[in-house]
């Protein structure tokens, strides 16, 4: 089902922005939760 697809897409995805934060004083524009919600909405539209 859809849960299996999401699991396969994201189970091995790991991001770490600590180096950019440290070296460039970078801060994300939106939170991780907000971006995950947007990503999930995108894939829901794509799959449906």
Residue pairs with C-beta under 8 A, 6 or more apart in sequence:
2 44
2 47
5 43
5 47
6 40
6 43
9 43
17 26
17 28
20 26
21 27
28 35
30 38
